[in-house]
Amino acid sequence: MYCEGLNLRLLGSFKDHDGFDGVMLGLPGAGYHLEFVVSHHHPVPPNPTVEDLLVLYLSDHAEWEAACACMRAAGFAQVPSANPYWDAHGATFADHDGYRTVLQNAKSPA
């Protein structure tokens, strides 16, 4: 879902590493990745809140629109943000567990 929606690549994975399985998704050489982990011995139910956000800035409007279309095609639900700031110039998407990603059509402040 995240690979298709955010154009990420599978950078690595592991099985039964001290009881944990996981995948690492990201862009090669970017210096960061998202890691999704599951423990079969100590299952943890998803517990997202509306303020737990992954925020990505896309300053080019056409690129932002294309990214939003990719998120919808990948199965993310576009949802209103709890904070109206994100809806003013962006779009918020929720995955099947309720975790949220904001695609903000603006230049990153960082």
C-alpha positions as protocol buffer text, in pm:
chain_id: "A"
residue {
  index: 1
  type: MET
  ca { x: 0 y: 0 z: 0 }
}
residue {
  index: 2
  type: TYR
  ca { x: 272 y: 251 z: 99 }
}
residue {
  index: 3
  type: CYS
  ca { x: 495 y: 145 z: -192 }
}
residue {
  index: 4
  type: GLU
  ca { x: 219 y: 214 z: -443 }
}
residue {
  index: 5
  type: GLY
  ca { x: 77 y: 522 z: -272 }
}
residue {
  index: 6
  type: LEU
  ca { x: 406 y: 699 z: -195 }
}
residue {
  index: 7
  type: ASN
  ca { x: 623 y: 544 z: -467 }
}
residue {
  index: 8
  type: LEU
  ca { x: 848 y: 382 z: -207 }
}
residue {
  index: 9
  type: ARG
  ca { x: 1069 y: 77 z: -258 }
}
residue {
  index: 10
  type: LEU
  ca { x: 1117 y: -230 z: -43 }
}
residue {
  index: 11
  type: LEU
  ca { x: 1466 y: -165 z: 95 }
}
residue {
  index: 12
  type: GLY
  ca { x: 1487 y: -469 z: 317 }
}
residue {
  index: 13
  type: SER
  ca { x: 1299 y: -716 z: 530 }
}
residue {
  index: 14
  type: PHE
  ca { x: 1357 y: -955 z: 817 }
}
residue {
  index: 15
  type: LYS
  ca { x: 1186 y: -1265 z: 956 }
}
residue {
  index: 16
  type: ASP
  ca { x: 1194 y: -1392 z: 1314 }
}
residue {
  index: 17
  type: HIS
  ca { x: 1458 y: -1144 z: 1429 }
}
residue {
  index: 18
  type: ASP
  ca { x: 1422 y: -1202 z: 1802 }
}
residue {
  index: 19
  type: GLY
  ca { x: 1053 y: -1274 z: 1742 }
}
residue {
  index: 20
  type: PHE
  ca { x: 988 y: -984 z: 1506 }
}
residue {
  index: 21
  type: ASP
  ca { x: 915 y: -970 z: 1132 }
}
residue {
  index: 22
  type: GLY
  ca { x: 936 y: -647 z: 939 }
}
residue {
  index: 23
  type: VAL
  ca { x: 988 y: -455 z: 620 }
}
residue {
  index: 24
  type: MET
  ca { x: 1175 y: -132 z: 550 }
}
residue {
  index: 25
  type: LEU
  ca { x: 1028 y: 98 z: 284 }
}
residue {
  index: 26
  type: GLY
  ca { x: 1189 y: 408 z: 143 }
}
residue {
  index: 27
  type: LEU
  ca { x: 1391 y: 559 z: -138 }
}
residue {
  index: 28
  type: PRO
  ca { x: 1739 y: 420 z: -203 }
}
residue {
  index: 29
  type: GLY
  ca { x: 2007 y: 653 z: -68 }
}
residue {
  index: 30
  type: ALA
  ca { x: 1760 y: 884 z: 108 }
}
residue {
  index: 31
  type: GLY
  ca { x: 1903 y: 827 z: 456 }
}
residue {
  index: 32
  type: TYR
  ca { x: 1567 y: 739 z: 613 }
}
residue {
  index: 33
  type: HIS
  ca { x: 1301 y: 471 z: 581 }
}
residue {
  index: 34
  type: LEU
  ca { x: 967 y: 362 z: 722 }
}
residue {
  index: 35
  type: GLU
  ca { x: 976 y: 38 z: 916 }
}
residue {
  index: 36
  type: PHE
  ca { x: 668 y: -176 z: 968 }
}
residue {
  index: 37
  type: VAL
  ca { x: 716 y: -447 z: 1232 }
}
residue {
  index: 38
  type: VAL
  ca { x: 502 y: -723 z: 1376 }
}
residue {
  index: 39
  type: SER
  ca { x: 566 y: -947 z: 1674 }
}
residue {
  index: 40
  type: HIS
  ca { x: 394 y: -1283 z: 1665 }
}
residue {
  index: 41
  type: HIS
  ca { x: 472 y: -1339 z: 2035 }
}
residue {
  index: 42
  type: HIS
  ca { x: 345 y: -1002 z: 2162 }
}
residue {
  index: 43
  type: PRO
  ca { x: 83 y: -875 z: 1917 }
}
residue {
  index: 44
  type: VAL
  ca { x: 7 y: -506 z: 1951 }
}
residue {
  index: 45
  type: PRO
  ca { x: -322 y: -381 z: 1807 }
}
residue {
  index: 46
  type: PRO
  ca { x: -299 y: -64 z: 1595 }
}
residue {
  index: 47
  type: ASN
  ca { x: -358 y: 245 z: 1806 }
}
residue {
  index: 48
  type: PRO
  ca { x: -341 y: 550 z: 1579 }
}
residue {
  index: 49
  type: THR
  ca { x: -474 y: 893 z: 1672 }
}
residue {
  index: 50
  type: VAL
  ca { x: -581 y: 1174 z: 1441 }
}
residue {
  index: 51
  type: GLU
  ca { x: -267 y: 1366 z: 1539 }
}
residue {
  index: 52
  type: ASP
  ca { x: -18 y: 1089 z: 1452 }
}
residue {
  index: 53
  type: LEU
  ca { x: 88 y: 1215 z: 1110 }
}
residue {
  index: 54
  type: LEU
  ca { x: 350 y: 1142 z: 848 }
}
residue {
  index: 55
  type: VAL
  ca { x: 375 y: 1473 z: 659 }
}
residue {
  index: 56
  type: LEU
  ca { x: 530 y: 1501 z: 313 }
}
residue {
  index: 57
  type: TYR
  ca { x: 568 y: 1835 z: 135 }
}
residue {
  index: 58
  type: LEU
  ca { x: 526 y: 1861 z: -242 }
}
residue {
  index: 59
  type: SER
  ca { x: 562 y: 2220 z: -363 }
}
residue {
  index: 60
  type: ASP
  ca { x: 477 y: 2149 z: -730 }
}
residue {
  index: 61
  type: HIS
  ca { x: 97 y: 2144 z: -768 }
}
residue {
  index: 62
  type: ALA
  ca { x: 89 y: 1890 z: -1054 }
}
residue {
  index: 63
  type: GLU
  ca { x: 323 y: 1659 z: -859 }
}
residue {
  index: 64
  type: TRP
  ca { x: 101 y: 1697 z: -551 }
}
residue {
  index: 65
  type: GLU
  ca { x: -216 y: 1615 z: -749 }
}
residue {
  index: 66
  type: ALA
  ca { x: -48 y: 1307 z: -900 }
}
residue {
  index: 67
  type: ALA
  ca { x: 67 y: 1193 z: -554 }
}
residue {
  index: 68
  type: CYS
  ca { x: -287 y: 1233 z: -416 }
}
residue {
  index: 69
  type: ALA
  ca { x: -421 y: 1023 z: -705 }
}
residue {
  index: 70
  type: CYS
  ca { x: -161 y: 753 z: -628 }
}
residue {
  index: 71
  type: MET
  ca { x: -267 y: 746 z: -264 }
}
residue {
  index: 72
  type: ARG
  ca { x: -633 y: 698 z: -358 }
}
residue {
  index: 73
  type: ALA
  ca { x: -545 y: 430 z: -616 }
}
residue {
  index: 74
  type: ALA
  ca { x: -339 y: 243 z: -354 }
}
residue {
  index: 75
  type: GLY
  ca { x: -642 y: 218 z: -127 }
}
residue {
  index: 76
  type: PHE
  ca { x: -581 y: 503 z: 116 }
}
residue {
  index: 77
  type: ALA
  ca { x: -899 y: 686 z: 222 }
}
residue {
  index: 78
  type: GLN
  ca { x: -891 y: 1063 z: 194 }
}
residue {
  index: 79
  type: VAL
  ca { x: -1016 y: 1195 z: 527 }
}
residue {
  index: 80
  type: PRO
  ca { x: -1065 y: 1540 z: 681 }
}
residue {
  index: 81
  type: SER
  ca { x: -779 y: 1638 z: 906 }
}
residue {
  index: 82
  type: ALA
  ca { x: -842 y: 1702 z: 1274 }
}
residue {
  index: 83
  type: ASN
  ca { x: -627 y: 2015 z: 1235 }
}
residue {
  index: 84
  type: PRO
  ca { x: -770 y: 2247 z: 966 }
}
residue {
  index: 85
  type: TYR
  ca { x: -418 y: 2370 z: 886 }
}
residue {
  index: 86
  type: TRP
  ca { x: -351 y: 2051 z: 689 }
}
residue {
  index: 87
  type: ASP
  ca { x: -672 y: 2080 z: 486 }
}
residue {
  index: 88
  type: ALA
  ca { x: -598 y: 2439 z: 378 }
}
residue {
  index: 89
  type: HIS
  ca { x: -321 y: 2337 z: 135 }
}
residue {
  index: 90
  type: GLY
  ca { x: -306 y: 1962 z: 160 }
}
residue {
  index: 91
  type: ALA
  ca { x: -483 y: 1630 z: 176 }
}
residue {
  index: 92
  type: THR
  ca { x: -488 y: 1375 z: 456 }
}
residue {
  index: 93
  type: PHE
  ca { x: -505 y: 1001 z: 386 }
}
residue {
  index: 94
  type: ALA
  ca { x: -566 y: 710 z: 623 }
}
residue {
  index: 95
  type: ASP
  ca { x: -441 y: 355 z: 576 }
}
residue {
  index: 96
  type: HIS
  ca { x: -646 y: 46 z: 668 }
}
residue {
  index: 97
  type: ASP
  ca { x: -530 y: 71 z: 1031 }
}
residue {
  index: 98
  type: GLY
  ca { x: -617 y: 441 z: 1058 }
}
residue {
  index: 99
  type: TYR
  ca { x: -263 y: 579 z: 1043 }
}
residue {
  index: 100
  type: ARG
  ca { x: -251 y: 909 z: 857 }
}
residue {
  index: 101
  type: THR
  ca { x: -29 y: 1061 z: 591 }
}
residue {
  index: 102
  type: VAL
  ca { x: -58 y: 1426 z: 491 }
}
residue {
  index: 103
  type: LEU
  ca { x: 49 y: 1538 z: 145 }
}
residue {
  index: 104
  type: GLN
  ca { x: 98 y: 1912 z: 181 }
}
residue {
  index: 105
  type: ASN
  ca { x: 110 y: 2124 z: -134 }
}
residue {
  index: 106
  type: ALA
  ca { x: 376 y: 2360 z: -1 }
}
residue {
  index: 107
  type: LYS
  ca { x: 749 y: 2396 z: 43 }
}
residue {
  index: 108
  type: SER
  ca { x: 885 y: 2219 z: 349 }
}
residue {
  index: 109
  type: PRO
  ca { x: 956 y: 2457 z: 638 }
}
residue {
  index: 110
  type: ALA
  ca { x: 1264 y: 2254 z: 729 }
}
